[in-house]
Structures are given as structure tokens and as C-alpha cells.
Amino acid sequence: MLPDSDPHSMAFWSPDDVFSQRVKGSWNGKHVEQTVFLLGNPDVRTALLHVWGGCNLPTTREVYARQLNIDLSGVPDIAGQVDALVEVYKEVDENNKAFRDRTIQSLVDLAGDIFNFTKKAGGTAASSYYGALIKALADYNTAKKKSPPDTATMDKEKEAIVAFSQDLLKRTTGLLDNCQSLQMAVDKFSSVTYDKWAALNARLEDIRRRLDPLDVKHLGGVIKDLQKTSWDQRVEYTNDVVSSGQSFLYALCPLFGVLPATPKSQYGPRASGIANVIKQIQAEFQSDDKKLNAGLVVGTDAQQITEYTDAAIVQIKATSDALKTLHAGWSRIKTNLQYLHDVAKEDKVPDVELDKDFILQRIEAWNRFGGTVDAFRQSAYISEPEAMTVDKWAEKMSL
């Protein structure tokens, strides 16, 4: 088997470039950037935010009306549509909770396995498997060039090359299998999410048909534009948190879903922007008459869930693509390890002699990559968003 890259090159002995991503953003008015593990990039994080947004949805008319603070008693047509809507919410809730509890756990487990690989590949000059492989190649070639060749040392170093490469090959095979199975799980979630979006969209259209024409225009115009702006701000917040290395803080607010909850004193001017857009959405349907306002509130809620689900499908696909990219990178590493294993077995060890500085640099490259993986592993679980009223959330954001 031919290697994917030249055994004399840094690429042969390093983490694949695709494993990491440089992200840039803003925090408290200042430019920030850092290198993150691919599964910790903003797209994947936004997909995980969507998962939380679909958990703990109201699944009965009574809970729905109480959470949104509306009176459905005088609008039987709308009340009937709420019954149909919460049935879909129940399915979304179940689907998202299953993904949260199983697949996200598997993503963290995969990151743990990758982190363990980096500890074997990196570590110290004394413990690194990659360092041991490079040293074994050099010692083999030194023994081979003696006159006569030191065959005992050559045999010993060949055995070392086979042993170290075999151990790492076993680990890469496991990583490849896990990447593939996780990608299948994410693709299945994406397919089910699309089906739920279609069902939500159908319910939204049913609700729109029962609204006053002016409310329909209002819902599809100003309110939809503001909801789009709010979603874009949430995506921006996710990017800013990732690029700054800060902690995610979220709140769960009826009618608005999962909202960033890092206060202005920490996040800066963008926190005020997020709060202002939510305030504008509120102003579009404020009324003392809960019956009169119920239809527009229900329409706003259904539209919010439907539009955000549609937008989140893009991030779910990005998560699948990230797993494909990881799989491709580990495939290249496996090819190189298989090459080392095979040439040692076949007495065709290449003439590769790399100095101590090269070894230390490659070990450090694996350690740096391991640091980004561990950072993702430690922060992958976003604490369950605190349920609160939007007024309480706005008060918190202003601090």
C-alpha cells in the first residue's frame, strides 16, 4: 500500500489539517479568534442549539395557552389548530430529546476516543507512539548502514514499527467506524427533522387561513423579518462564543425559544442588539385583549418554530459534513499507518531519518490538537436552558 503522503514530510506524522478550524468573532466589543476542533465549530454548535430549542415544547392545549399567556376560549377555530400544532410539537420534542440523549452523547464519546488517540500520538518524547515510530525508523536505517548491517537491531526496530503502527491502526479503525455510524445517525435526524418541518409548515398554513388578512400580512412581513434577524443574531452569538472560548448561556422563553443569555456586561453591545429585536417582536402583538390577540400569537409561535427548524436543517447537514470530513482525515492517517506496518512486515522499511527537533514538533502538534478536542469534550454539553419569561430574560440581558 502506498502512503497518502511522503514519510519525510510533516503531513505524514501530523494531525490532518481538516481536523481543526479557525473561527473569528467578537466579544465585548473586541475581535477574538481561535482554533477549534471541527466538531466544535459554530455550525455544529448551532445544530445542537436547535436540538435544545425543540425540547420541552408544550404538548397540550392547556400548557400551550398558559406558557404563551393567551385565552383560546373565544377563538375555537384557533384553539382547534393549537390542538393539531401541539401534536406535531410532541413529535418534535420526542425526536429532539432522543437525539440529545443518544447522538450528542455519542459525539462526545467520539471526541473522547480522538483525545485518547492524541495522547498516544503525542504526549512526551518518552511516551509518544509517533515519536517511537520515527525513532524506530531512524534506528533501523542506522543499523542497516553499518558494515556489516546490525541485523539484530534491524529486527528489533521492525518489530517496534509493527507493534506501534498496529496499535494505532486499531484505534483509527474504531474512529472511522464511529464517524460513519454517527454520520448515519445525524443524517437520519436530518431526514426526520425535515419531515417535522413539513408538518409544522402545514400547521402554520392552516393557522394562517384562519387569521384576519391583515394579521396574515403582518405575520409574513414585519414579524417574519424580525424573527429572521433574531435567528441570525443567535447564530452570530454561537460563533462569538466559540471564537472567544467563553461559556454558552441560554434561556428558554415561551414564543421565542432558546435565547442567548449572556448579559451585556460580559458580551457587550451585541447583547443589547439581541434584546432590542425581541422587544420589537413583542411590540408587534401586544394587546390587553388576550382573545383578540390569540390568533396572531399562535401564528407567531408556529412561524418561529417552523422557520427556525428550516434554518437549522442547514446546520444539521453541516454536522454530517463535518463527520464526513473527519472520516476522510482519519482514512488518510490510517493509510499512512498501514504503509508503515506493511513495509516493516515485508522488510521494505524506507530510508527515513528525522531529527529530534522534528520529532518534538510533531508530538507538540498532536498535543495542540488534543487540546482543542478536549475543549470541545468539556463544553459539548450545554446546560439545560433556564425557563423564564421574556421579561425576566430581558432584565438579565441588561445587567
N, C-alpha and C positions, 0 to 999 in steps of 0.2 A: 504493500500500500504506500502511495506517495503522500508526503506530508502536505498539509494545507499551506504551510509557509516554510521558509528556509530555516533549518535548525540553528543557523548562525545569527538569525535575526531576533530582535526584541519581541516581535509579534508572536513568535513560536512559543515563547516562555511567559507570556503576559496574559492577564485577563483580556478577553476580547473587547475591542473598543465599543461595541454596541451595548455592553452591559451597563454603561453609565450615560448620563445625560446632564448637560449644563443648563441650568434654569436661571432666569433673571426676573427680578420683580422689584417691588417697593415695600418698605416697612418704615412706618412713622416718618414718611416723607423722604426717606433716604434710599438710594439704589442698593440693592442686595443681589447676590448671586452665589450659587454653589453647585457642586457636582453631586448628583443623587443617583441612587440605584434605579435602574429602568422601571421597576415595578413601583417605585415611589414617585414617579413623575406626575405632574399636575393632571394629566388626562385620566390616569388610573385613580388618582385620589378623588377626582370629580365623580367618577363612576361609583366609587364607594360612598360618596355623599348622596348620590341618587338612591343607593340601596337604603340608607337610613331614612331618606325622605319618603320612601314607600312603606316604611314600618310604622306600626301603631296608628294606622288610619282609622277613622270612625267606621264601624261596620253595622250600625243600626241607625234608623231614623232619629231615635231619641238622643243618642250620643252625638250624632251629627249636628242636630239643632242646638244642643247645649254647647258644643265646642265653638260653633260659629255664631252663637248668641242671636239666633233668628227664630221667628214664630212661623211655623208652617201650617198652623191650624186654619188660616183663612185663605190658603192657596193650595187647594187639593191637587191641582194639576202638577204643580212644582213638587209637592210632597210625594206624589207617585213617582216622579222622576228621581227624587232623592233615594227612594227605596231601590230603584234599579241601579243607581250610581253606587250606593254603598255595597251592593252585591259584587260589583267589579272591584271596589276598594278592598273587599275581603280577599279576593283572589290575588290582588297586587300585594297586599300585606303578607299573605302566606308565602308567595313566591319570593319576595324580598327577604323575609326572615329566614327562609331556608338557605338562600344564597349567603346571607350574612353569617349564619351559624356554621355552615359547612364549607363553602368555597373560599370565603375570606380566611377561615382557619387554615385551609389547605395552602393558600397563598403565603401565609405566614410560615407554615411548615416548610414550604419550598425555599423561602428565604433563609430559614434556619439551616437547611441542608447545604445551600450555597455558602452560607457563612462558615459552616464546618469544613467545606472544601477549601475555602480561602485560608483557614487556619493550618490545613495540611500543606497547601501550596506555598503559603507564606510562613509566618512565624518568625523564627530566628535562623541564623546561619547554621546552627546545630540541629534544628528541628525540621526545616523546610524540605518537603519531598522534592520540589522543583530544584532546590539547591543541591540536594543529594543526587538527582539525576544529572545535572550539569557537571558536578564533581566526578561522578562515576564515568561519564563520557570522557572527561579530560584525563582521568587516571588510567582508563582503558587505553587511550591513544598514547599516553606516555609510556606505558608498559609495552605496547606494541612496537614502539620505535626503538626500544632497547636492542642491543645486539649481544646475544640473541634475545628475541622477544620474551618478556616475562609472562609466560602462558598462565601461570597460577593466578597472578594478579588480573590478567585479562578475563579469566573465567569468573573470578570473584566479582569483578565490576559488571560483567554481563548479567550475572545473577541479580545484582543490585538493580540494574536498569529494568530487568523483567519484573522484579518484585515491586518496585516503586510505581512503575507505569501500570502494572496490573491493578494495584490498589486504587489508583486514581481513575483508571478506566471503569472500574466497578462503580465508583461514585458518579462519574459522568453519565453512565448508562442510567442510573437511578434518576439523575436530574433531568435527563432527556425524557424519560417515561413520565415523570411528574409534570413537566412542562406541557407535554402532549395531552395528558388527561385533564389538566387544569384548563387548557385552551378549549377542550371539548365542553367542559362544564360552563365556561364563560359564554361560548357560542350558543349553548342550549338556553342559558339565561337570557341572552340577547334575543333569541327567537321567541321565547315566552314573553319577554318584555314588549316586543313588537306587537304580539297578539293582544296584550293588555292595553297597549296604546290604541290599537284599533277599536277595542271595546270601549275604552274611555272616550275616544273621539265620537263614537256612535251615540254614547250617552250625552255628550256635550251638544251634539246636533239636535237630539230630542229636546233638551232643555232650551236651546235657542229658539226652537219652533214655538215654544210656549211663552216666550217673553214678548214684551212690547217691542215693536220695530225700533224705537229709539234706543231701548236698552240693548238690543242686538247690535246696533251700530256702535254704541258706546263700548260694549264688551269687546267687539272685534277691532276697535280703533284705539282709543286712548289707553284703556286698561290693558289690552294685549301688548301695546308698545312699552308700557311701564313694566309689565311682567317680564318682557324680553330684556329690558335694561337691568332689572333685578337679577335675573339669571346670569347675565354677563358679569355682573358685579360679584356674584358668588364664585363663578369660575376664576375671576381675577383674584379674589381673596385666597382661593386654594393655591393658585400659582404663587402668590406673595408669601403664604405660609411655608410652602415647600422651598422656595428660593431663599428664605431667611432662616430656615431651621427652627421657626417658632412652633408653638403647640396650637393645634386646632381647638377652637372653642365654638360650639354651636348651641343654638336654642331651637326648640320645636314650637312654632306658633301656628294656631289654627288659621286657615285661609292663606298662609304664606309658606308653610312647610318649614324646612330646615334653613335657618338663617345664621350667618356668621355672628358670633357674639363676643369678639374681641373688642373691648372698649376703645374709644377714641384716644385715651391717654397712652395706650400701647400701640395701636395700629396706625393712628394718625388721621389725616384728612379723609382718607378713603372710607373710614368708618362712618363719618358724617354723611358722605355721599350715599352709602347703603341705607342709612336710616331715613334720609330725605326721600328716596324713591318709595320706600314702604309707606311713608307718611302721605305721599301723593296718591298712592293706590287707595289707601284708607279714605282719603277725601273724596274719591270718586263715587262712593256709595254710602256715605254717612247720612243717616236719617233717623229720626226718633220713631218713625213708624216701622216696626220690625216686619209687619206683614207686607207692607208696600215694598220694602227693600229686599225681602227674602229671595225673590227670583234673581235679582242681579247678583246677590251674594253667592247663591248656589252656582250661577253661571260663572262667576269669577273663580270660585273654588275649582269647579270642574275643568275650566280652561287652564288654570295654574297647573294642576296635576297632569293634564293631557300634554300641554306644551313642554313642561319640564321633562316628562317621560320621553317625548320625541327627541329633545335635545340630548338627553342622557344616553340614548342609543349610540350616538357618535362616540362618547367616551367609553362605552362598553366595548365597542368594536376596537377602540384604541388599546384597551386592556388585552383583548385577544391578539392584536397585532404585536403588542409588547411580548407576550408569551411566545409567539412565533419567532420573534427576533432573538429572544433568549435561547430558544431551541436551536436556531441556526448557529449562534455563537458557541454553544456547548458542543454542537456537532463538529465544528472546526477544531475545538480543543481535543475532542475525542479522536479525531483523525490523526492529529499530531502525536497523541499518546500511543495510539495503536501503531503508528510508524515506529516509535522508539521501541515498543515491545517486540515488534516483528523483526526489526533489524538485529536486535540483541539475540533473539532466538535463532536467527539464521546466520550468525557470525558475520554480519554486514554492518557493523557499527560505524557510523560516519565519523570522519575526522573533524570533530568539533572540540575545540579547546577555548573556553571562555574564561576571562579572568575573574578574580574575586569581586572587583567592583561591579562587574556585570551581574554576578550572582546576587549581590546585596541589593542592587537596583531592582531586579525582578522580584525579589522577596518583598521589598517595600511596596512595589506596585500591587501585589496581591494583598498586602496588609491595608493599603489605602482603599482598595475596592471592598475589602471585608468591612471596613469602617462604614462605608455607605450602605452596605447590605444590613449591617447591624442597626444602623439608624432607622432604616425602614422597618426592620423587625420589631424594634422597640416602640415605634409610633404607629404601626399599622392599624391597631385598634383605636378607633375614635370613640371616646366615651359616649355613652348614650346621651343625645342632646337633651338638655333640661327643658321640660314642658313649661311654658309660661305664656301669659297673654302678650300680645304685641306691644301693648303699652308698657308692660314691665320690661320687655326686651329693649324698647327704645330708651327707657330710663338707664338701663345697664350700658347701652352703647354710648351714652353721653358722658359717662364717667371719665 
